[in-house]
Amino acid sequence: MPKSFVYIGFLILSFIFFGCKEDVLPKPSAQLRLDYEMANYMQFDSPCDFIFDHNTETKVNVKDNCDVTIQYPKMKATVYLTYRKVDKNIDELLKDAQKLTYEHVIKADDIVETPFINTKDKVYGMFYQVGGNAATNTQFYLTDSVQHFVTGSVYFYAKPNFDSIMPAASYIKDDMQTLMETMRWKKSN
């Protein structure tokens, strides 16, 4: 009989010490908060036939063929600009730019087109906002329709997951719109 009292006493004490804990509740889901400083811009006077403003937090590189990369090291993203001279091939250049954007339609939820017109400086184009988990979520093209044609797109060094990159994508989208608004051709018609 004394052994059974010891076992029962041990069980009661175990329940008291180990059974009086607070209930474990799952943590509420949260979003990663990414805040970026207000962008400051400076003019990039490329050795090519165009100039534009870019974010001072970026690194701009120009290749011999006037293709430009604008790198965002903190966001692990790059904006790629491709420059082509127009030589009676504006229809082909426009089709290629639109084809590049609409290749993402498989992964995209939607594609919003916003025309861009700057008659004073003869800069015309289209800005594309690609929704969903596409490889690129922002693209554009700019042209004067006679001599110059530039396409631009942003790519992140990560698997496309728009919810995760949304703050950075929104920040870079604003930079790309500033680039479009400040694009000027060095040789006017």
Rosetta constraint file for C-alpha pairs under 8 A:
AtomPair CA 1 CA 5 HARMONIC 6.55 0.50
AtomPair CA 2 CA 6 HARMONIC 6.36 0.50
AtomPair CA 3 CA 7 HARMONIC 6.35 0.50
AtomPair CA 4 CA 8 HARMONIC 6.06 0.50
AtomPair CA 5 CA 9 HARMONIC 5.86 0.50
AtomPair CA 6 CA 10 HARMONIC 5.98 0.50
AtomPair CA 7 CA 11 HARMONIC 6.15 0.50
AtomPair CA 8 CA 12 HARMONIC 6.18 0.50
AtomPair CA 9 CA 13 HARMONIC 6.14 0.50
AtomPair CA 10 CA 14 HARMONIC 6.05 0.50
AtomPair CA 11 CA 15 HARMONIC 6.20 0.50
AtomPair CA 12 CA 16 HARMONIC 6.26 0.50
AtomPair CA 13 CA 17 HARMONIC 6.17 0.50
AtomPair CA 14 CA 18 HARMONIC 5.76 0.50
AtomPair CA 14 CA 19 HARMONIC 7.45 0.50
AtomPair CA 15 CA 19 HARMONIC 4.86 0.50
AtomPair CA 15 CA 20 HARMONIC 7.56 0.50
AtomPair CA 16 CA 20 HARMONIC 6.07 0.50
AtomPair CA 32 CA 164 HARMONIC 7.88 0.50
AtomPair CA 34 CA 167 HARMONIC 6.35 0.50
AtomPair CA 34 CA 168 HARMONIC 7.69 0.50
AtomPair CA 35 CA 167 HARMONIC 7.63 0.50
AtomPair CA 36 CA 171 HARMONIC 7.74 0.50
AtomPair CA 39 CA 55 HARMONIC 6.07 0.50
AtomPair CA 39 CA 56 HARMONIC 7.46 0.50
AtomPair CA 39 CA 57 HARMONIC 7.89 0.50
AtomPair CA 39 CA 175 HARMONIC 7.94 0.50
AtomPair CA 40 CA 55 HARMONIC 5.60 0.50
AtomPair CA 40 CA 56 HARMONIC 5.76 0.50
AtomPair CA 40 CA 57 HARMONIC 7.90 0.50
AtomPair CA 41 CA 53 HARMONIC 5.84 0.50
AtomPair CA 41 CA 54 HARMONIC 5.21 0.50
AtomPair CA 41 CA 55 HARMONIC 4.51 0.50
AtomPair CA 41 CA 56 HARMONIC 5.47 0.50
AtomPair CA 42 CA 53 HARMONIC 5.19 0.50
AtomPair CA 42 CA 54 HARMONIC 5.67 0.50
AtomPair CA 42 CA 55 HARMONIC 6.61 0.50
AtomPair CA 42 CA 56 HARMONIC 6.29 0.50
AtomPair CA 43 CA 51 HARMONIC 7.02 0.50
AtomPair CA 43 CA 52 HARMONIC 5.60 0.50
AtomPair CA 43 CA 53 HARMONIC 4.15 0.50
AtomPair CA 43 CA 54 HARMONIC 6.34 0.50
AtomPair CA 44 CA 51 HARMONIC 5.71 0.50
AtomPair CA 44 CA 52 HARMONIC 5.43 0.50
AtomPair CA 44 CA 53 HARMONIC 5.65 0.50
AtomPair CA 44 CA 54 HARMONIC 6.61 0.50
AtomPair CA 45 CA 50 HARMONIC 7.25 0.50
AtomPair CA 45 CA 51 HARMONIC 4.85 0.50
AtomPair CA 45 CA 52 HARMONIC 6.96 0.50
AtomPair CA 46 CA 50 HARMONIC 6.34 0.50
AtomPair CA 46 CA 51 HARMONIC 5.77 0.50
AtomPair CA 46 CA 62 HARMONIC 7.49 0.50
AtomPair CA 47 CA 66 HARMONIC 7.77 0.50
AtomPair CA 48 CA 66 HARMONIC 5.84 0.50
AtomPair CA 49 CA 148 HARMONIC 7.88 0.50
AtomPair CA 49 CA 185 HARMONIC 5.80 0.50
AtomPair CA 49 CA 186 HARMONIC 5.05 0.50
AtomPair CA 49 CA 187 HARMONIC 6.53 0.50
AtomPair CA 50 CA 183 HARMONIC 6.80 0.50
AtomPair CA 50 CA 184 HARMONIC 5.52 0.50
AtomPair CA 50 CA 185 HARMONIC 4.43 0.50
AtomPair CA 50 CA 186 HARMONIC 5.29 0.50
AtomPair CA 51 CA 182 HARMONIC 7.75 0.50
AtomPair CA 51 CA 183 HARMONIC 5.71 0.50
AtomPair CA 51 CA 184 HARMONIC 5.34 0.50
AtomPair CA 51 CA 185 HARMONIC 6.57 0.50
AtomPair CA 51 CA 186 HARMONIC 7.12 0.50
AtomPair CA 52 CA 179 HARMONIC 5.69 0.50
AtomPair CA 52 CA 180 HARMONIC 7.65 0.50
AtomPair CA 52 CA 182 HARMONIC 5.09 0.50
AtomPair CA 52 CA 183 HARMONIC 4.45 0.50
AtomPair CA 52 CA 184 HARMONIC 6.40 0.50
AtomPair CA 53 CA 178 HARMONIC 6.96 0.50
AtomPair CA 53 CA 179 HARMONIC 5.48 0.50
AtomPair CA 53 CA 182 HARMONIC 5.82 0.50
AtomPair CA 53 CA 183 HARMONIC 7.31 0.50
AtomPair CA 54 CA 58 HARMONIC 7.37 0.50
AtomPair CA 54 CA 175 HARMONIC 7.00 0.50
AtomPair CA 54 CA 178 HARMONIC 7.60 0.50
AtomPair CA 54 CA 179 HARMONIC 6.24 0.50
AtomPair CA 55 CA 175 HARMONIC 6.70 0.50
AtomPair CA 57 CA 72 HARMONIC 7.07 0.50
AtomPair CA 58 CA 70 HARMONIC 6.17 0.50
AtomPair CA 58 CA 71 HARMONIC 5.38 0.50
AtomPair CA 58 CA 72 HARMONIC 5.13 0.50
AtomPair CA 58 CA 73 HARMONIC 7.24 0.50
AtomPair CA 59 CA 69 HARMONIC 7.94 0.50
AtomPair CA 59 CA 70 HARMONIC 5.61 0.50
AtomPair CA 59 CA 71 HARMONIC 5.07 0.50
AtomPair CA 59 CA 72 HARMONIC 6.90 0.50
AtomPair CA 60 CA 68 HARMONIC 6.97 0.50
AtomPair CA 60 CA 69 HARMONIC 5.75 0.50
AtomPair CA 60 CA 70 HARMONIC 4.56 0.50
AtomPair CA 60 CA 71 HARMONIC 6.43 0.50
AtomPair CA 61 CA 68 HARMONIC 5.61 0.50
AtomPair CA 61 CA 69 HARMONIC 5.28 0.50
AtomPair CA 61 CA 70 HARMONIC 6.59 0.50
AtomPair CA 62 CA 66 HARMONIC 5.89 0.50
AtomPair CA 62 CA 67 HARMONIC 5.85 0.50
AtomPair CA 62 CA 68 HARMONIC 4.51 0.50
AtomPair CA 62 CA 69 HARMONIC 6.62 0.50
AtomPair CA 63 CA 67 HARMONIC 5.35 0.50
AtomPair CA 63 CA 68 HARMONIC 6.29 0.50
AtomPair CA 65 CA 83 HARMONIC 7.71 0.50
AtomPair CA 66 CA 82 HARMONIC 7.16 0.50
AtomPair CA 66 CA 83 HARMONIC 5.85 0.50
AtomPair CA 67 CA 80 HARMONIC 7.54 0.50
AtomPair CA 67 CA 81 HARMONIC 5.64 0.50
AtomPair CA 67 CA 82 HARMONIC 4.60 0.50
AtomPair CA 67 CA 83 HARMONIC 5.60 0.50
AtomPair CA 68 CA 80 HARMONIC 6.01 0.50
AtomPair CA 68 CA 81 HARMONIC 4.90 0.50
AtomPair CA 68 CA 82 HARMONIC 6.48 0.50
AtomPair CA 69 CA 78 HARMONIC 6.50 0.50
AtomPair CA 69 CA 79 HARMONIC 5.73 0.50
AtomPair CA 69 CA 80 HARMONIC 4.76 0.50
AtomPair CA 69 CA 81 HARMONIC 6.17 0.50
AtomPair CA 70 CA 78 HARMONIC 5.52 0.50
AtomPair CA 70 CA 79 HARMONIC 4.98 0.50
AtomPair CA 70 CA 80 HARMONIC 6.51 0.50
AtomPair CA 71 CA 76 HARMONIC 7.75 0.50
AtomPair CA 71 CA 77 HARMONIC 6.13 0.50
AtomPair CA 71 CA 78 HARMONIC 4.40 0.50
AtomPair CA 71 CA 79 HARMONIC 6.43 0.50
AtomPair CA 72 CA 76 HARMONIC 5.78 0.50
AtomPair CA 72 CA 77 HARMONIC 5.15 0.50
AtomPair CA 72 CA 78 HARMONIC 5.86 0.50
AtomPair CA 73 CA 77 HARMONIC 6.73 0.50
AtomPair CA 75 CA 156 HARMONIC 7.83 0.50
AtomPair CA 75 CA 168 HARMONIC 6.47 0.50
AtomPair CA 76 CA 156 HARMONIC 5.91 0.50
AtomPair CA 76 CA 157 HARMONIC 5.62 0.50
AtomPair CA 77 CA 154 HARMONIC 6.94 0.50
AtomPair CA 77 CA 155 HARMONIC 5.61 0.50
AtomPair CA 77 CA 156 HARMONIC 4.17 0.50
AtomPair CA 77 CA 157 HARMONIC 5.91 0.50
AtomPair CA 78 CA 154 HARMONIC 5.64 0.50
AtomPair CA 78 CA 155 HARMONIC 5.52 0.50
AtomPair CA 78 CA 156 HARMONIC 6.51 0.50
AtomPair CA 79 CA 152 HARMONIC 6.62 0.50
AtomPair CA 79 CA 153 HARMONIC 5.49 0.50
AtomPair CA 79 CA 154 HARMONIC 4.22 0.50
AtomPair CA 79 CA 155 HARMONIC 6.44 0.50
AtomPair CA 80 CA 151 HARMONIC 7.98 0.50
AtomPair CA 80 CA 152 HARMONIC 5.43 0.50
AtomPair CA 80 CA 153 HARMONIC 5.45 0.50
AtomPair CA 80 CA 154 HARMONIC 6.29 0.50
AtomPair CA 80 CA 155 HARMONIC 7.97 0.50
AtomPair CA 81 CA 150 HARMONIC 6.51 0.50
AtomPair CA 81 CA 151 HARMONIC 5.53 0.50
AtomPair CA 81 CA 152 HARMONIC 4.41 0.50
AtomPair CA 81 CA 153 HARMONIC 6.88 0.50
AtomPair CA 82 CA 150 HARMONIC 5.45 0.50
AtomPair CA 82 CA 151 HARMONIC 5.22 0.50
AtomPair CA 82 CA 152 HARMONIC 6.47 0.50
AtomPair CA 83 CA 148 HARMONIC 7.41 0.50
AtomPair CA 83 CA 149 HARMONIC 5.79 0.50
AtomPair CA 83 CA 150 HARMONIC 4.54 0.50
AtomPair CA 83 CA 151 HARMONIC 6.76 0.50
AtomPair CA 84 CA 148 HARMONIC 6.31 0.50
AtomPair CA 84 CA 149 HARMONIC 5.17 0.50
AtomPair CA 84 CA 150 HARMONIC 6.37 0.50
AtomPair CA 85 CA 147 HARMONIC 5.52 0.50
AtomPair CA 85 CA 148 HARMONIC 4.94 0.50
AtomPair CA 85 CA 149 HARMONIC 6.07 0.50
AtomPair CA 86 CA 90 HARMONIC 5.98 0.50
AtomPair CA 86 CA 145 HARMONIC 7.18 0.50
AtomPair CA 86 CA 146 HARMONIC 5.88 0.50
AtomPair CA 86 CA 147 HARMONIC 4.53 0.50
AtomPair CA 86 CA 148 HARMONIC 5.44 0.50
AtomPair CA 86 CA 149 HARMONIC 6.40 0.50
AtomPair CA 87 CA 146 HARMONIC 7.51 0.50
AtomPair CA 87 CA 147 HARMONIC 6.85 0.50
AtomPair CA 88 CA 146 HARMONIC 7.85 0.50
AtomPair CA 89 CA 93 HARMONIC 6.32 0.50
AtomPair CA 90 CA 94 HARMONIC 6.09 0.50
AtomPair CA 90 CA 145 HARMONIC 6.43 0.50
AtomPair CA 90 CA 146 HARMONIC 7.67 0.50
AtomPair CA 91 CA 95 HARMONIC 6.18 0.50
AtomPair CA 92 CA 96 HARMONIC 6.18 0.50
AtomPair CA 93 CA 97 HARMONIC 6.23 0.50
AtomPair CA 93 CA 149 HARMONIC 7.63 0.50
AtomPair CA 94 CA 98 HARMONIC 6.19 0.50
AtomPair CA 95 CA 99 HARMONIC 5.90 0.50
AtomPair CA 96 CA 100 HARMONIC 6.13 0.50
AtomPair CA 97 CA 101 HARMONIC 6.58 0.50
AtomPair CA 97 CA 140 HARMONIC 7.98 0.50
AtomPair CA 97 CA 141 HARMONIC 6.78 0.50
AtomPair CA 97 CA 151 HARMONIC 6.78 0.50
AtomPair CA 98 CA 102 HARMONIC 6.19 0.50
AtomPair CA 99 CA 103 HARMONIC 6.03 0.50
AtomPair CA 100 CA 104 HARMONIC 7.57 0.50
AtomPair CA 101 CA 105 HARMONIC 7.77 0.50
AtomPair CA 101 CA 128 HARMONIC 7.47 0.50
AtomPair CA 101 CA 139 HARMONIC 6.93 0.50
AtomPair CA 104 CA 108 HARMONIC 5.90 0.50
AtomPair CA 104 CA 130 HARMONIC 7.89 0.50
AtomPair CA 104 CA 134 HARMONIC 5.76 0.50
AtomPair CA 104 CA 135 HARMONIC 7.15 0.50
AtomPair CA 104 CA 136 HARMONIC 7.74 0.50
AtomPair CA 105 CA 109 HARMONIC 7.47 0.50
AtomPair CA 105 CA 110 HARMONIC 7.37 0.50
AtomPair CA 105 CA 111 HARMONIC 7.59 0.50
AtomPair CA 105 CA 134 HARMONIC 7.82 0.50
AtomPair CA 106 CA 134 HARMONIC 7.99 0.50
AtomPair CA 107 CA 132 HARMONIC 6.61 0.50
AtomPair CA 107 CA 133 HARMONIC 5.79 0.50
AtomPair CA 107 CA 134 HARMONIC 5.00 0.50
AtomPair CA 108 CA 130 HARMONIC 6.17 0.50
AtomPair CA 108 CA 131 HARMONIC 5.39 0.50
AtomPair CA 108 CA 132 HARMONIC 4.74 0.50
AtomPair CA 108 CA 133 HARMONIC 6.11 0.50
AtomPair CA 108 CA 134 HARMONIC 5.34 0.50
AtomPair CA 109 CA 130 HARMONIC 7.47 0.50
AtomPair CA 109 CA 131 HARMONIC 5.11 0.50
AtomPair CA 109 CA 132 HARMONIC 4.88 0.50
AtomPair CA 109 CA 133 HARMONIC 7.85 0.50
AtomPair CA 110 CA 130 HARMONIC 5.99 0.50
AtomPair CA 110 CA 131 HARMONIC 5.08 0.50
AtomPair CA 110 CA 132 HARMONIC 7.19 0.50
AtomPair CA 111 CA 128 HARMONIC 6.51 0.50
AtomPair CA 111 CA 129 HARMONIC 5.65 0.50
AtomPair CA 111 CA 130 HARMONIC 4.52 0.50
AtomPair CA 111 CA 131 HARMONIC 6.12 0.50
AtomPair CA 112 CA 128 HARMONIC 5.62 0.50
AtomPair CA 112 CA 129 HARMONIC 5.10 0.50
AtomPair CA 112 CA 130 HARMONIC 6.52 0.50
AtomPair CA 113 CA 126 HARMONIC 6.55 0.50
AtomPair CA 113 CA 127 HARMONIC 5.75 0.50
AtomPair CA 113 CA 128 HARMONIC 4.75 0.50
AtomPair CA 113 CA 129 HARMONIC 6.62 0.50
AtomPair CA 114 CA 126 HARMONIC 5.66 0.50
AtomPair CA 114 CA 127 HARMONIC 5.02 0.50
AtomPair CA 114 CA 128 HARMONIC 6.42 0.50
AtomPair CA 115 CA 124 HARMONIC 7.85 0.50
AtomPair CA 115 CA 125 HARMONIC 5.99 0.50
AtomPair CA 115 CA 126 HARMONIC 4.44 0.50
AtomPair CA 115 CA 127 HARMONIC 6.21 0.50
AtomPair CA 116 CA 123 HARMONIC 7.90 0.50
AtomPair CA 116 CA 124 HARMONIC 5.51 0.50
AtomPair CA 116 CA 125 HARMONIC 4.90 0.50
AtomPair CA 116 CA 126 HARMONIC 5.42 0.50
AtomPair CA 116 CA 127 HARMONIC 6.94 0.50
AtomPair CA 117 CA 122 HARMONIC 7.95 0.50
AtomPair CA 117 CA 123 HARMONIC 6.27 0.50
AtomPair CA 117 CA 124 HARMONIC 4.63 0.50
AtomPair CA 117 CA 125 HARMONIC 6.56 0.50
AtomPair CA 118 CA 122 HARMONIC 5.81 0.50
AtomPair CA 118 CA 123 HARMONIC 5.07 0.50
AtomPair CA 118 CA 124 HARMONIC 6.03 0.50
AtomPair CA 118 CA 181 HARMONIC 7.86 0.50
AtomPair CA 119 CA 123 HARMONIC 6.46 0.50
AtomPair CA 119 CA 124 HARMONIC 7.54 0.50
AtomPair CA 121 CA 184 HARMONIC 6.45 0.50
AtomPair CA 121 CA 185 HARMONIC 7.61 0.50
AtomPair CA 122 CA 143 HARMONIC 7.88 0.50
AtomPair CA 122 CA 144 HARMONIC 5.34 0.50
AtomPair CA 123 CA 142 HARMONIC 6.28 0.50
AtomPair CA 123 CA 143 HARMONIC 5.63 0.50
AtomPair CA 123 CA 144 HARMONIC 5.18 0.50
AtomPair CA 123 CA 183 HARMONIC 7.29 0.50
AtomPair CA 123 CA 184 HARMONIC 7.16 0.50
AtomPair CA 124 CA 142 HARMONIC 5.42 0.50
AtomPair CA 124 CA 143 HARMONIC 5.35 0.50
AtomPair CA 124 CA 144 HARMONIC 6.08 0.50
AtomPair CA 124 CA 145 HARMONIC 7.88 0.50
AtomPair CA 125 CA 140 HARMONIC 7.12 0.50
AtomPair CA 125 CA 141 HARMONIC 5.25 0.50
AtomPair CA 125 CA 142 HARMONIC 4.25 0.50
AtomPair CA 125 CA 143 HARMONIC 6.09 0.50
AtomPair CA 126 CA 140 HARMONIC 5.46 0.50
AtomPair CA 126 CA 141 HARMONIC 5.60 0.50
AtomPair CA 126 CA 142 HARMONIC 6.88 0.50
AtomPair CA 127 CA 138 HARMONIC 7.57 0.50
AtomPair CA 127 CA 139 HARMONIC 6.04 0.50
AtomPair CA 127 CA 140 HARMONIC 4.35 0.50
AtomPair CA 127 CA 141 HARMONIC 6.83 0.50
AtomPair CA 127 CA 177 HARMONIC 7.99 0.50
AtomPair CA 128 CA 137 HARMONIC 7.98 0.50
AtomPair CA 128 CA 138 HARMONIC 5.72 0.50
AtomPair CA 128 CA 139 HARMONIC 5.05 0.50
AtomPair CA 128 CA 140 HARMONIC 5.73 0.50
AtomPair CA 129 CA 137 HARMONIC 5.88 0.50
AtomPair CA 129 CA 138 HARMONIC 4.89 0.50
AtomPair CA 129 CA 139 HARMONIC 6.74 0.50
AtomPair CA 130 CA 134 HARMONIC 7.10 0.50
AtomPair CA 130 CA 136 HARMONIC 7.20 0.50
AtomPair CA 130 CA 137 HARMONIC 4.45 0.50
AtomPair CA 130 CA 138 HARMONIC 5.92 0.50
AtomPair CA 130 CA 139 HARMONIC 7.94 0.50
AtomPair CA 131 CA 137 HARMONIC 6.31 0.50
AtomPair CA 131 CA 162 HARMONIC 7.93 0.50
AtomPair CA 132 CA 137 HARMONIC 7.65 0.50
AtomPair CA 132 CA 161 HARMONIC 7.68 0.50
AtomPair CA 132 CA 162 HARMONIC 5.91 0.50
AtomPair CA 133 CA 137 HARMONIC 7.87 0.50
AtomPair CA 133 CA 160 HARMONIC 5.05 0.50
AtomPair CA 133 CA 161 HARMONIC 5.14 0.50
AtomPair CA 133 CA 162 HARMONIC 5.27 0.50
AtomPair CA 134 CA 160 HARMONIC 6.09 0.50
AtomPair CA 134 CA 162 HARMONIC 7.96 0.50
AtomPair CA 135 CA 155 HARMONIC 6.63 0.50
AtomPair CA 135 CA 156 HARMONIC 7.87 0.50
AtomPair CA 135 CA 159 HARMONIC 7.80 0.50
AtomPair CA 135 CA 160 HARMONIC 5.64 0.50
AtomPair CA 136 CA 153 HARMONIC 6.68 0.50
AtomPair CA 136 CA 154 HARMONIC 5.69 0.50
AtomPair CA 136 CA 155 HARMONIC 5.30 0.50
AtomPair CA 136 CA 156 HARMONIC 7.66 0.50
AtomPair CA 137 CA 153 HARMONIC 7.97 0.50
AtomPair CA 137 CA 154 HARMONIC 7.00 0.50
AtomPair CA 137 CA 155 HARMONIC 7.87 0.50
AtomPair CA 137 CA 169 HARMONIC 7.45 0.50
AtomPair CA 138 CA 153 HARMONIC 5.83 0.50
AtomPair CA 138 CA 154 HARMONIC 5.98 0.50
AtomPair CA 138 CA 173 HARMONIC 6.42 0.50
AtomPair CA 139 CA 151 HARMONIC 7.50 0.50
AtomPair CA 139 CA 152 HARMONIC 5.46 0.50
AtomPair CA 139 CA 153 HARMONIC 4.26 0.50
AtomPair CA 139 CA 154 HARMONIC 6.75 0.50
AtomPair CA 140 CA 151 HARMONIC 5.68 0.50
AtomPair CA 140 CA 152 HARMONIC 5.21 0.50
AtomPair CA 140 CA 153 HARMONIC 6.57 0.50
AtomPair CA 141 CA 149 HARMONIC 7.21 0.50
AtomPair CA 141 CA 150 HARMONIC 5.49 0.50
AtomPair CA 141 CA 151 HARMONIC 4.15 0.50
AtomPair CA 141 CA 152 HARMONIC 6.16 0.50
AtomPair CA 142 CA 149 HARMONIC 5.76 0.50
AtomPair CA 142 CA 150 HARMONIC 5.13 0.50
AtomPair CA 142 CA 151 HARMONIC 6.39 0.50
AtomPair CA 142 CA 180 HARMONIC 7.38 0.50
AtomPair CA 143 CA 147 HARMONIC 7.78 0.50
AtomPair CA 143 CA 148 HARMONIC 5.35 0.50
AtomPair CA 143 CA 149 HARMONIC 4.38 0.50
AtomPair CA 143 CA 150 HARMONIC 6.32 0.50
AtomPair CA 144 CA 148 HARMONIC 5.74 0.50
AtomPair CA 144 CA 149 HARMONIC 7.03 0.50
AtomPair CA 145 CA 149 HARMONIC 7.41 0.50
AtomPair CA 146 CA 189 HARMONIC 7.94 0.50
AtomPair CA 148 CA 185 HARMONIC 7.66 0.50
AtomPair CA 154 CA 172 HARMONIC 7.95 0.50
AtomPair CA 156 CA 160 HARMONIC 7.71 0.50
AtomPair CA 161 CA 165 HARMONIC 6.57 0.50
AtomPair CA 162 CA 166 HARMONIC 5.46 0.50
AtomPair CA 165 CA 169 HARMONIC 5.83 0.50
AtomPair CA 166 CA 170 HARMONIC 5.93 0.50
AtomPair CA 167 CA 171 HARMONIC 6.29 0.50
AtomPair CA 168 CA 172 HARMONIC 6.19 0.50
AtomPair CA 169 CA 173 HARMONIC 5.95 0.50
AtomPair CA 170 CA 174 HARMONIC 6.41 0.50
AtomPair CA 171 CA 175 HARMONIC 6.58 0.50
AtomPair CA 172 CA 176 HARMONIC 6.15 0.50
AtomPair CA 173 CA 177 HARMONIC 6.27 0.50
AtomPair CA 174 CA 178 HARMONIC 6.29 0.50
AtomPair CA 175 CA 179 HARMONIC 6.16 0.50
AtomPair CA 176 CA 180 HARMONIC 6.22 0.50
AtomPair CA 177 CA 181 HARMONIC 6.16 0.50
AtomPair CA 178 CA 182 HARMONIC 6.12 0.50
AtomPair CA 179 CA 183 HARMONIC 5.99 0.50
